Amino acid sequence: MTNSQRAEQAHRAIMYFEQNSGDDRENSLKDLLCNLMHWADEQAEDFDDALRVARMHYEAEVHEEA
């Protein structure tokens, strides 16, 4: 999967969130991240650790495609 395909996948998720939350483009990413933090709390998941790992994956994918 390319980074462009990854971005398109994320775009579809954000669009779904906007359509189902009534949020607008300006706030949707922030509100989705906030909701994911609440979800992580309820699932006893470490959001900060997940974000750290996600950042590592992102950096590797960007470097790989460069």
PQR file of N, CA, C, O and H, with PARSE charges and radii, in Angstrom:
ATOM      1  N   MET A   1       0.852  -1.174   0.000 -0.4000 1.5000
ATOM      2  CA  MET A   1       0.000   0.000   0.000 -0.0000 2.0000
ATOM      3  C   MET A   1       0.896   1.235   0.000  0.5500 1.7000
ATOM      4  O   MET A   1       1.883   1.298   0.733 -0.5500 1.4000
ATOM      5  N   THR A   2       0.545   2.206  -0.822 -0.4000 1.5000
ATOM      6  CA  THR A   2       1.325   3.447  -0.891 -0.0000 2.0000
ATOM      7  C   THR A   2       0.823   4.432   0.172  0.5500 1.7000
ATOM      8  O   THR A   2      -0.246   4.246   0.754 -0.5500 1.4000
ATOM      9  H   THR A   2      -0.257   2.155  -1.417  0.4000 1.0000
ATOM     10  N   ASN A   3       1.606   5.469   0.408 -0.4000 1.5000
ATOM     11  CA  ASN A   3       1.183   6.499   1.363 -0.0000 2.0000
ATOM     12  C   ASN A   3      -0.042   7.244   0.861  0.5500 1.7000
ATOM     13  O   ASN A   3      -0.877   7.678   1.654 -0.5500 1.4000
ATOM     14  H   ASN A   3       2.474   5.620  -0.065  0.4000 1.0000
ATOM     15  N   SER A   4      -0.151   7.391  -0.445 -0.4000 1.5000
ATOM     16  CA  SER A   4      -1.341   8.014  -1.012 -0.0000 2.0000
ATOM     17  C   SER A   4      -2.580   7.152  -0.745  0.5500 1.7000
ATOM     18  O   SER A   4      -3.647   7.682  -0.434 -0.5500 1.4000
ATOM     19  H   SER A   4       0.528   7.039  -1.090  0.4000 1.0000
ATOM     20  N   GLN A   5      -2.447   5.857  -0.861 -0.4000 1.5000
ATOM     21  CA  GLN A   5      -3.552   4.955  -0.556 -0.0000 2.0000
ATOM     22  C   GLN A   5      -3.901   4.988   0.935  0.5500 1.7000
ATOM     23  O   GLN A   5      -5.072   4.930   1.310 -0.5500 1.4000
ATOM     24  H   GLN A   5      -1.581   5.426  -1.113  0.4000 1.0000
ATOM     25  N   ARG A   6      -2.882   5.082   1.767 -0.4000 1.5000
ATOM     26  CA  ARG A   6      -3.117   5.194   3.216 -0.0000 2.0000
ATOM     27  C   ARG A   6      -3.883   6.477   3.526  0.5500 1.7000
ATOM     28  O   ARG A   6      -4.809   6.476   4.338 -0.5500 1.4000
ATOM     29  H   ARG A   6      -1.930   5.130   1.463  0.4000 1.0000
ATOM     30  N   ALA A   7      -3.490   7.569   2.875 -0.4000 1.5000
ATOM     31  CA  ALA A   7      -4.171   8.851   3.087 -0.0000 2.0000
ATOM     32  C   ALA A   7      -5.622   8.769   2.609  0.5500 1.7000
ATOM     33  O   ALA A   7      -6.516   9.320   3.251 -0.5500 1.4000
ATOM     34  H   ALA A   7      -2.738   7.570   2.216  0.4000 1.0000
ATOM     35  N   GLU A   8      -5.860   8.090   1.497 -0.4000 1.5000
ATOM     36  CA  GLU A   8      -7.225   7.935   0.987 -0.0000 2.0000
ATOM     37  C   GLU A   8      -8.066   7.104   1.955  0.5500 1.7000
ATOM     38  O   GLU A   8      -9.241   7.401   2.170 -0.5500 1.4000
ATOM     39  H   GLU A   8      -5.133   7.642   0.975  0.4000 1.0000
ATOM     40  N   GLN A   9      -7.479   6.082   2.528 -0.4000 1.5000
ATOM     41  CA  GLN A   9      -8.187   5.267   3.520 -0.0000 2.0000
ATOM     42  C   GLN A   9      -8.569   6.115   4.731  0.5500 1.7000
ATOM     43  O   GLN A   9      -9.685   6.011   5.241 -0.5500 1.4000
ATOM     44  H   GLN A   9      -6.524   5.840   2.353  0.4000 1.0000
ATOM     45  N   ALA A  10      -7.651   6.947   5.184 -0.4000 1.5000
ATOM     46  CA  ALA A  10      -7.932   7.844   6.304 -0.0000 2.0000
ATOM     47  C   ALA A  10      -8.995   8.867   5.918  0.5500 1.7000
ATOM     48  O   ALA A  10      -9.845   9.215   6.737 -0.5500 1.4000
ATOM     49  H   ALA A  10      -6.745   7.032   4.770  0.4000 1.0000
ATOM     50  N   HIS A  11      -8.954   9.346   4.691 -0.4000 1.5000
ATOM     51  CA  HIS A  11      -9.954  10.306   4.210 -0.0000 2.0000
ATOM     52  C   HIS A  11     -11.354   9.694   4.302  0.5500 1.7000
ATOM     53  O   HIS A  11     -12.297  10.353   4.738 -0.5500 1.4000
ATOM     54  H   HIS A  11      -8.263   9.063   4.025  0.4000 1.0000
ATOM     55  N   ARG A  12     -11.481   8.445   3.892 -0.4000 1.5000
ATOM     56  CA  ARG A  12     -12.794   7.790   3.963 -0.0000 2.0000
ATOM     57  C   ARG A  12     -13.258   7.665   5.412  0.5500 1.7000
ATOM     58  O   ARG A  12     -14.444   7.836   5.696 -0.5500 1.4000
ATOM     59  H   ARG A  12     -10.715   7.909   3.538  0.4000 1.0000
ATOM     60  N   ALA A  13     -12.344   7.371   6.326 -0.4000 1.5000
ATOM     61  CA  ALA A  13     -12.706   7.267   7.743 -0.0000 2.0000
ATOM     62  C   ALA A  13     -13.157   8.622   8.288  0.5500 1.7000
ATOM     63  O   ALA A  13     -14.145   8.699   9.019 -0.5500 1.4000
ATOM     64  H   ALA A  13     -11.381   7.232   6.095  0.4000 1.0000
ATOM     65  N   ILE A  14     -12.444   9.681   7.939 -0.4000 1.5000
ATOM     66  CA  ILE A  14     -12.812  11.027   8.401 -0.0000 2.0000
ATOM     67  C   ILE A  14     -14.163  11.432   7.820  0.5500 1.7000
ATOM     68  O   ILE A  14     -14.999  11.999   8.523 -0.5500 1.4000
ATOM     69  H   ILE A  14     -11.642   9.618   7.346  0.4000 1.0000
ATOM     70  N   MET A  15     -14.378  11.140   6.534 -0.4000 1.5000
ATOM     71  CA  MET A  15     -15.655  11.479   5.907 -0.0000 2.0000
ATOM     72  C   MET A  15     -16.807  10.734   6.594  0.5500 1.7000
ATOM     73  O   MET A  15     -17.870  11.309   6.826 -0.5500 1.4000
ATOM     74  H   MET A  15     -13.699  10.679   5.962  0.4000 1.0000
ATOM     75  N   TYR A  16     -16.594   9.473   6.913 -0.4000 1.5000
ATOM     76  CA  TYR A  16     -17.614   8.693   7.622 -0.0000 2.0000
ATOM     77  C   TYR A  16     -17.900   9.329   8.979  0.5500 1.7000
ATOM     78  O   TYR A  16     -19.056   9.482   9.372 -0.5500 1.4000
ATOM     79  H   TYR A  16     -15.730   9.006   6.725  0.4000 1.0000
ATOM     80  N   PHE A  17     -16.836   9.698   9.692 -0.4000 1.5000
ATOM     81  CA  PHE A  17     -16.990  10.329  10.998 -0.0000 2.0000
ATOM     82  C   PHE A  17     -17.766  11.638  10.877  0.5500 1.7000
ATOM     83  O   PHE A  17     -18.679  11.893  11.662 -0.5500 1.4000
ATOM     84  H   PHE A  17     -15.896   9.574   9.374  0.4000 1.0000
ATOM     85  N   GLU A  18     -17.407  12.464   9.902 -0.4000 1.5000
ATOM     86  CA  GLU A  18     -18.102  13.742   9.711 -0.0000 2.0000
ATOM     87  C   GLU A  18     -19.588  13.524   9.438  0.5500 1.7000
ATOM     88  O   GLU A  18     -20.439  14.210  10.006 -0.5500 1.4000
ATOM     89  H   GLU A  18     -16.665  12.256   9.265  0.4000 1.0000
ATOM     90  N   GLN A  19     -19.892  12.570   8.570 -0.4000 1.5000
ATOM     91  CA  GLN A  19     -21.285  12.320   8.203 -0.0000 2.0000
ATOM     92  C   GLN A  19     -22.107  11.802   9.377  0.5500 1.7000
ATOM     93  O   GLN A  19     -23.304  12.076   9.462 -0.5500 1.4000
ATOM     94  H   GLN A  19     -19.202  12.013   8.109  0.4000 1.0000
ATOM     95  N   ASN A  20     -21.477  11.059  10.283 -0.4000 1.5000
ATOM     96  CA  ASN A  20     -22.206  10.448  11.391 -0.0000 2.0000
ATOM     97  C   ASN A  20     -22.147  11.251  12.680  0.5500 1.7000
ATOM     98  O   ASN A  20     -22.886  10.962  13.621 -0.5500 1.4000
ATOM     99  H   ASN A  20     -20.505  10.837  10.214  0.4000 1.0000
ATOM    100  N   SER A  21     -21.290  12.244  12.738 -0.4000 1.5000
ATOM    101  CA  SER A  21     -21.180  13.050  13.956 -0.0000 2.0000
ATOM    102  C   SER A  21     -21.749  14.450  13.770  0.5500 1.7000
ATOM    103  O   SER A  21     -22.037  15.142  14.746 -0.5500 1.4000
ATOM    104  H   SER A  21     -20.689  12.480  11.973  0.4000 1.0000
ATOM    105  N   GLY A  22     -21.908  14.863  12.527 -0.4000 1.5000
ATOM    106  CA  GLY A  22     -22.343  16.233  12.264 -0.0000 2.0000
ATOM    107  C   GLY A  22     -21.207  17.226  12.379  0.5500 1.7000
ATOM    108  O   GLY A  22     -21.422  18.434  12.279 -0.5500 1.4000
ATOM    109  H   GLY A  22     -21.673  14.300  11.734  0.4000 1.0000
ATOM    110  N   ASP A  23     -19.994  16.726  12.590 -0.4000 1.5000
ATOM    111  CA  ASP A  23     -18.820  17.592  12.692 -0.0000 2.0000
ATOM    112  C   ASP A  23     -18.478  18.189  11.340  0.5500 1.7000
ATOM    113  O   ASP A  23     -18.878  17.673  10.296 -0.5500 1.4000
ATOM    114  H   ASP A  23     -19.819  15.744  12.672  0.4000 1.0000
ATOM    115  N   ASP A  24     -17.735  19.279  11.372 -0.4000 1.5000
ATOM    116  CA  ASP A  24     -17.261  19.873  10.133 -0.0000 2.0000
ATOM    117  C   ASP A  24     -15.790  19.536   9.937  0.5500 1.7000
ATOM    118  O   ASP A  24     -15.137  19.014  10.841 -0.5500 1.4000
ATOM    119  H   ASP A  24     -17.409  19.698  12.220  0.4000 1.0000
ATOM    120  N   ARG A  25     -15.283  19.833   8.769 -0.4000 1.5000
ATOM    121  CA  ARG A  25     -13.908  19.486   8.418 -0.0000 2.0000
ATOM    122  C   ARG A  25     -12.903  20.086   9.400  0.5500 1.7000
ATOM    123  O   ARG A  25     -11.899  19.452   9.728 -0.5500 1.4000
ATOM    124  H   ARG A  25     -15.814  20.257   8.035  0.4000 1.0000
ATOM    125  N   GLU A  26     -13.169  21.293   9.862 -0.4000 1.5000
ATOM    126  CA  GLU A  26     -12.226  21.986  10.749 -0.0000 2.0000
ATOM    127  C   GLU A  26     -12.002  21.238  12.053  0.5500 1.7000
ATOM    128  O   GLU A  26     -10.892  21.245  12.586 -0.5500 1.4000
ATOM    129  H   GLU A  26     -13.984  21.807   9.595  0.4000 1.0000
ATOM    130  N   ASN A  27     -13.041  20.592  12.574 -0.4000 1.5000
ATOM    131  CA  ASN A  27     -12.935  19.958  13.888 -0.0000 2.0000
ATOM    132  C   ASN A  27     -12.899  18.442  13.859  0.5500 1.7000
ATOM    133  O   ASN A  27     -12.641  17.820  14.889 -0.5500 1.4000
ATOM    134  H   ASN A  27     -13.942  20.587  12.141  0.4000 1.0000
ATOM    135  N   SER A  28     -13.148  17.833  12.715 -0.4000 1.5000
ATOM    136  CA  SER A  28     -13.350  16.386  12.688 -0.0000 2.0000
ATOM    137  C   SER A  28     -12.134  15.589  13.149  0.5500 1.7000
ATOM    138  O   SER A  28     -12.291  14.638  13.915 -0.5500 1.4000
ATOM    139  H   SER A  28     -13.358  18.339  11.878  0.4000 1.0000
ATOM    140  N   LEU A  29     -10.944  15.940  12.714 -0.4000 1.5000
ATOM    141  CA  LEU A  29      -9.758  15.179  13.126 -0.0000 2.0000
ATOM    142  C   LEU A  29      -9.555  15.274  14.633  0.5500 1.7000
ATOM    143  O   LEU A  29      -9.300  14.266  15.292 -0.5500 1.4000
ATOM    144  H   LEU A  29     -10.817  16.713  12.091  0.4000 1.0000
ATOM    145  N   LYS A  30      -9.667  16.472  15.172 -0.4000 1.5000
ATOM    146  CA  LYS A  30      -9.468  16.653  16.615 -0.0000 2.0000
ATOM    147  C   LYS A  30     -10.523  15.901  17.412  0.5500 1.7000
ATOM    148  O   LYS A  30     -10.203  15.247  18.405 -0.5500 1.4000
ATOM    149  H   LYS A  30      -9.875  17.290  14.636  0.4000 1.0000
ATOM    150  N   ASP A  31     -11.776  15.987  16.985 -0.4000 1.5000
ATOM    151  CA  ASP A  31     -12.854  15.315  17.709 -0.0000 2.0000
ATOM    152  C   ASP A  31     -12.744  13.802  17.594  0.5500 1.7000
ATOM    153  O   ASP A  31     -13.010  13.083  18.557 -0.5500 1.4000
ATOM    154  H   ASP A  31     -12.036  16.518  16.178  0.4000 1.0000
ATOM    155  N   LEU A  32     -12.354  13.315  16.420 -0.4000 1.5000
ATOM    156  CA  LEU A  32     -12.171  11.877  16.263 -0.0000 2.0000
ATOM    157  C   LEU A  32     -11.047  11.373  17.167  0.5500 1.7000
ATOM    158  O   LEU A  32     -11.191  10.340  17.820 -0.5500 1.4000
ATOM    159  H   LEU A  32     -12.137  13.899  15.638  0.4000 1.0000
ATOM    160  N   LEU A  33      -9.942  12.094  17.205 -0.4000 1.5000
ATOM    161  CA  LEU A  33      -8.842  11.707  18.090 -0.0000 2.0000
ATOM    162  C   LEU A  33      -9.288  11.713  19.553  0.5500 1.7000
ATOM    163  O   LEU A  33      -8.939  10.812  20.315 -0.5500 1.4000
ATOM    164  H   LEU A  33      -9.826  12.933  16.675  0.4000 1.0000
ATOM    165  N   CYS A  34     -10.051  12.721  19.938 -0.4000 1.5000
ATOM    166  CA  CYS A  34     -10.569  12.798  21.303 -0.0000 2.0000
ATOM    167  C   CYS A  34     -11.450  11.590  21.598  0.5500 1.7000
ATOM    168  O   CYS A  34     -11.324  10.968  22.653 -0.5500 1.4000
ATOM    169  H   CYS A  34     -10.335  13.454  19.318  0.4000 1.0000
ATOM    170  N   ASN A  35     -12.348  11.256  20.658 -0.4000 1.5000
ATOM    171  CA  ASN A  35     -13.226  10.101  20.857 -0.0000 2.0000
ATOM    172  C   ASN A  35     -12.427   8.809  20.936  0.5500 1.7000
ATOM    173  O   ASN A  35     -12.777   7.903  21.693 -0.5500 1.4000
ATOM    174  H   ASN A  35     -12.449  11.761  19.801  0.4000 1.0000
ATOM    175  N   LEU A  36     -11.352   8.720  20.155 -0.4000 1.5000
ATOM    176  CA  LEU A  36     -10.503   7.533  20.225 -0.0000 2.0000
ATOM    177  C   LEU A  36      -9.809   7.426  21.587  0.5500 1.7000
ATOM    178  O   LEU A  36      -9.565   6.322  22.075 -0.5500 1.4000
ATOM    179  H   LEU A  36     -11.067   9.456  19.540  0.4000 1.0000
ATOM    180  N   MET A  37      -9.499   8.552  22.186 -0.4000 1.5000
ATOM    181  CA  MET A  37      -8.930   8.523  23.541 -0.0000 2.0000
ATOM    182  C   MET A  37      -9.948   7.962  24.530  0.5500 1.7000
ATOM    183  O   MET A  37      -9.602   7.154  25.392 -0.5500 1.4000
ATOM    184  H   MET A  37      -9.698   9.448  21.789  0.4000 1.0000
ATOM    185  N   HIS A  38     -11.201   8.392  24.403 -0.4000 1.5000
ATOM    186  CA  HIS A  38     -12.250   7.847  25.269 -0.0000 2.0000
ATOM    187  C   HIS A  38     -12.413   6.347  25.038  0.5500 1.7000
ATOM    188  O   HIS A  38     -12.551   5.576  25.988 -0.5500 1.4000
ATOM    189  H   HIS A  38     -11.482   9.048  23.703  0.4000 1.0000
ATOM    190  N   TRP A  39     -12.395   5.940  23.770 -0.4000 1.5000
ATOM    191  CA  TRP A  39     -12.509   4.524  23.448 -0.0000 2.0000
ATOM    192  C   TRP A  39     -11.358   3.733  24.065  0.5500 1.7000
ATOM    193  O   TRP A  39     -11.569   2.667  24.643 -0.5500 1.4000
ATOM    194  H   TRP A  39     -12.282   6.566  22.999  0.4000 1.0000
ATOM    195  N   ALA A  40     -10.141   4.260  23.940 -0.4000 1.5000
ATOM    196  CA  ALA A  40      -8.967   3.589  24.510 -0.0000 2.0000
ATOM    197  C   ALA A  40      -9.108   3.450  26.019  0.5500 1.7000
ATOM    198  O   ALA A  40      -8.763   2.408  26.576 -0.5500 1.4000
ATOM    199  H   ALA A  40      -9.969   5.126  23.471  0.4000 1.0000
ATOM    200  N   ASP A  41      -9.607   4.481  26.686 -0.4000 1.5000
ATOM    201  CA  ASP A  41      -9.837   4.394  28.136 -0.0000 2.0000
ATOM    202  C   ASP A  41     -10.781   3.247  28.466  0.5500 1.7000
ATOM    203  O   ASP A  41     -10.513   2.453  29.368 -0.5500 1.4000
ATOM    204  H   ASP A  41      -9.887   5.328  26.234  0.4000 1.0000
ATOM    205  N   GLU A  42     -11.895   3.163  27.726 -0.4000 1.5000
ATOM    206  CA  GLU A  42     -12.889   2.122  28.006 -0.0000 2.0000
ATOM    207  C   GLU A  42     -12.378   0.727  27.677  0.5500 1.7000
ATOM    208  O   GLU A  42     -12.840  -0.256  28.257 -0.5500 1.4000
ATOM    209  H   GLU A  42     -12.112   3.808  26.993  0.4000 1.0000
ATOM    210  N   GLN A  43     -11.437   0.633  26.758 -0.4000 1.5000
ATOM    211  CA  GLN A  43     -10.886  -0.664  26.359 -0.0000 2.0000
ATOM    212  C   GLN A  43      -9.585  -0.995  27.093  0.5500 1.7000
ATOM    213  O   GLN A  43      -8.950  -2.012  26.815 -0.5500 1.4000
ATOM    214  H   GLN A  43     -11.062   1.431  26.286  0.4000 1.0000
ATOM    215  N   ALA A  44      -9.198  -0.137  28.023 -0.4000 1.5000
ATOM    216  CA  ALA A  44      -7.942  -0.287  28.767 -0.0000 2.0000
ATOM    217  C   ALA A  44      -6.737  -0.374  27.816  0.5500 1.7000
ATOM    218  O   ALA A  44      -5.810  -1.155  28.027 -0.5500 1.4000
ATOM    219  H   ALA A  44      -9.714   0.689  28.249  0.4000 1.0000
ATOM    220  N   GLU A  45      -6.786   0.455  26.766 -0.4000 1.5000
ATOM    221  CA  GLU A  45      -5.684   0.561  25.807 -0.0000 2.0000
ATOM    222  C   GLU A  45      -4.877   1.810  26.129  0.5500 1.7000
ATOM    223  O   GLU A  45      -5.430   2.806  26.593 -0.5500 1.4000
ATOM    224  H   GLU A  45      -7.539   1.089  26.595  0.4000 1.0000
ATOM    225  N   ASP A  46      -3.594   1.762  25.889 -0.4000 1.5000
ATOM    226  CA  ASP A  46      -2.715   2.905  26.124 -0.0000 2.0000
ATOM    227  C   ASP A  46      -2.660   3.756  24.852  0.5500 1.7000
ATOM    228  O   ASP A  46      -1.914   3.448  23.923 -0.5500 1.4000
ATOM    229  H   ASP A  46      -3.144   0.952  25.512  0.4000 1.0000
ATOM    230  N   PHE A  47      -3.454   4.822  24.820 -0.4000 1.5000
ATOM    231  CA  PHE A  47      -3.531   5.666  23.616 -0.0000 2.0000
ATOM    232  C   PHE A  47      -2.174   6.285  23.296  0.5500 1.7000
ATOM    233  O   PHE A  47      -1.783   6.332  22.130 -0.5500 1.4000
ATOM    234  H   PHE A  47      -4.061   5.072  25.575  0.4000 1.0000
ATOM    235  N   ASP A  48      -1.452   6.761  24.307 -0.4000 1.5000
ATOM    236  CA  ASP A  48      -0.164   7.402  24.059 -0.0000 2.0000
ATOM    237  C   ASP A  48       0.825   6.422  23.442  0.5500 1.7000
ATOM    238  O   ASP A  48       1.608   6.792  22.567 -0.5500 1.4000
ATOM    239  H   ASP A  48      -1.771   6.723  25.254  0.4000 1.0000
ATOM    240  N   ASP A  49       0.789   5.175  23.897 -0.4000 1.5000
ATOM    241  CA  ASP A  49       1.672   4.167  23.324 -0.0000 2.0000
ATOM    242  C   ASP A  49       1.265   3.863  21.883  0.5500 1.7000
ATOM    243  O   ASP A  49       2.123   3.727  21.011 -0.5500 1.4000
ATOM    244  H   ASP A  49       0.153   4.875  24.608  0.4000 1.0000
ATOM    245  N   ALA A  50      -0.024   3.756  21.633 -0.4000 1.5000
ATOM    246  CA  ALA A  50      -0.505   3.517  20.280 -0.0000 2.0000
ATOM    247  C   ALA A  50      -0.102   4.665  19.358  0.5500 1.7000
ATOM    248  O   ALA A  50       0.292   4.434  18.214 -0.5500 1.4000
ATOM    249  H   ALA A  50      -0.722   3.867  22.342  0.4000 1.0000
ATOM    250  N   LEU A  51      -0.199   5.884  19.843 -0.4000 1.5000
ATOM    251  CA  LEU A  51       0.199   7.039  19.049 -0.0000 2.0000
ATOM    252  C   LEU A  51       1.707   7.033  18.785  0.5500 1.7000
ATOM    253  O   LEU A  51       2.151   7.384  17.692 -0.5500 1.4000
ATOM    254  H   LEU A  51      -0.519   6.071  20.772  0.4000 1.0000
ATOM    255  N   ARG A  52       2.481   6.637  19.776 -0.4000 1.5000
ATOM    256  CA  ARG A  52       3.938   6.546  19.609 -0.0000 2.0000
ATOM    257  C   ARG A  52       4.286   5.524  18.527  0.5500 1.7000
ATOM    258  O   ARG A  52       5.114   5.792  17.657 -0.5500 1.4000
ATOM    259  H   ARG A  52       2.121   6.352  20.664  0.4000 1.0000
ATOM    260  N   VAL A  53       3.659   4.369  18.585 -0.4000 1.5000
ATOM    261  CA  VAL A  53       3.919   3.323  17.586 -0.0000 2.0000
ATOM    262  C   VAL A  53       3.432   3.772  16.206  0.5500 1.7000
ATOM    263  O   VAL A  53       4.102   3.537  15.201 -0.5500 1.4000
ATOM    264  H   VAL A  53       2.986   4.151  19.292  0.4000 1.0000
ATOM    265  N   ALA A  54       2.268   4.416  16.162 -0.4000 1.5000
ATOM    266  CA  ALA A  54       1.742   4.918  14.892 -0.0000 2.0000
ATOM    267  C   ALA A  54       2.708   5.926  14.278  0.5500 1.7000
ATOM    268  O   ALA A  54       2.929   5.918  13.067 -0.5500 1.4000
ATOM    269  H   ALA A  54       1.724   4.606  16.978  0.4000 1.0000
ATOM    270  N   ARG A  55       3.282   6.790  15.105 -0.4000 1.5000
ATOM    271  CA  ARG A  55       4.243   7.774  14.593 -0.0000 2.0000
ATOM    272  C   ARG A  55       5.475   7.070  14.023  0.5500 1.7000
ATOM    273  O   ARG A  55       6.000   7.479  12.988 -0.5500 1.4000
ATOM    274  H   ARG A  55       3.103   6.797  16.089  0.4000 1.0000
ATOM    275  N   MET A  56       5.932   6.020  14.691 -0.4000 1.5000
ATOM    276  CA  MET A  56       7.085   5.257  14.190 -0.0000 2.0000
ATOM    277  C   MET A  56       6.752   4.623  12.833  0.5500 1.7000
ATOM    278  O   MET A  56       7.569   4.649  11.913 -0.5500 1.4000
ATOM    279  H   MET A  56       5.505   5.687  15.532  0.4000 1.0000
ATOM    280  N   HIS A  57       5.556   4.058  12.717 -0.4000 1.5000
ATOM    281  CA  HIS A  57       5.143   3.463  11.443 -0.0000 2.0000
ATOM    282  C   HIS A  57       5.067   4.530  10.353  0.5500 1.7000
ATOM    283  O   HIS A  57       5.531   4.322   9.232 -0.5500 1.4000
ATOM    284  H   HIS A  57       4.892   4.037  13.465  0.4000 1.0000
ATOM    285  N   TYR A  58       4.476   5.671  10.697 -0.4000 1.5000
ATOM    286  CA  TYR A  58       4.358   6.779   9.744 -0.0000 2.0000
ATOM    287  C   TYR A  58       5.738   7.204   9.238  0.5500 1.7000
ATOM    288  O   TYR A  58       5.950   7.339   8.033 -0.5500 1.4000
ATOM    289  H   TYR A  58       4.099   5.840  11.608  0.4000 1.0000
ATOM    290  N   GLU A  59       6.662   7.412  10.158 -0.4000 1.5000
ATOM    291  CA  GLU A  59       8.003   7.855   9.767 -0.0000 2.0000
ATOM    292  C   GLU A  59       8.693   6.817   8.890  0.5500 1.7000
ATOM    293  O   GLU A  59       9.376   7.175   7.930 -0.5500 1.4000
ATOM    294  H   GLU A  59       6.490   7.302  11.137  0.4000 1.0000
ATOM    295  N   ALA A  60       8.520   5.529   9.211 -0.4000 1.5000
ATOM    296  CA  ALA A  60       9.125   4.466   8.391 -0.0000 2.0000
ATOM    297  C   ALA A  60       8.490   4.454   7.003  0.5500 1.7000
ATOM    298  O   ALA A  60       9.198   4.295   6.009 -0.5500 1.4000
ATOM    299  H   ALA A  60       7.966   5.239   9.991  0.4000 1.0000
ATOM    300  N   GLU A  61       7.180   4.617   6.917 -0.4000 1.5000
ATOM    301  CA  GLU A  61       6.491   4.608   5.626 -0.0000 2.0000
ATOM    302  C   GLU A  61       6.883   5.803   4.767  0.5500 1.7000
ATOM    303  O   GLU A  61       7.069   5.667   3.557 -0.5500 1.4000
ATOM    304  H   GLU A  61       6.605   4.747   7.724  0.4000 1.0000
ATOM    305  N   VAL A  62       7.009   6.966   5.384 -0.4000 1.5000
ATOM    306  CA  VAL A  62       7.437   8.166   4.654 -0.0000 2.0000
ATOM    307  C   VAL A  62       8.871   7.975   4.145  0.5500 1.7000
ATOM    308  O   VAL A  62       9.183   8.286   2.996 -0.5500 1.4000
ATOM    309  H   VAL A  62       6.858   7.077   6.367  0.4000 1.0000
ATOM    310  N   HIS A  63       9.724   7.462   5.019 -0.4000 1.5000
ATOM    311  CA  HIS A  63      11.131   7.239   4.641 -0.0000 2.0000
ATOM    312  C   HIS A  63      11.224   6.193   3.524  0.5500 1.7000
ATOM    313  O   HIS A  63      12.017   6.336   2.593 -0.5500 1.4000
ATOM    314  H   HIS A  63       9.471   7.210   5.952  0.4000 1.0000
ATOM    315  N   GLU A  64      10.410   5.148   3.628 -0.4000 1.5000
ATOM    316  CA  GLU A  64      10.425   4.064   2.645 -0.0000 2.0000
ATOM    317  C   GLU A  64      10.040   4.559   1.257  0.5500 1.7000
ATOM    318  O   GLU A  64      10.609   4.126   0.255 -0.5500 1.4000
ATOM    319  H   GLU A  64       9.766   5.032   4.384  0.4000 1.0000
ATOM    320  N   GLU A  65       9.070   5.469   1.204 -0.4000 1.5000
ATOM    321  CA  GLU A  65       8.579   5.954  -0.081 -0.0000 2.0000
ATOM    322  C   GLU A  65       9.426   7.075  -0.668  0.5500 1.7000
ATOM    323  O   GLU A  65       9.312   7.392  -1.852 -0.5500 1.4000
ATOM    324  H   GLU A  65       8.608   5.820   2.018  0.4000 1.0000
ATOM    325  N   ALA A  66      10.274   7.673   0.161 -0.4000 1.5000
ATOM    326  CA  ALA A  66      11.108   8.807  -0.304 -0.0000 2.0000
ATOM    327  C   ALA A  66      12.230   8.393  -1.216  0.5500 1.7000
ATOM    328  O   ALA A  66      12.998   9.240  -1.674 -0.5500 1.4000
ATOM    329  H   ALA A  66      10.367   7.415   1.123  0.4000 1.0000
TER
END
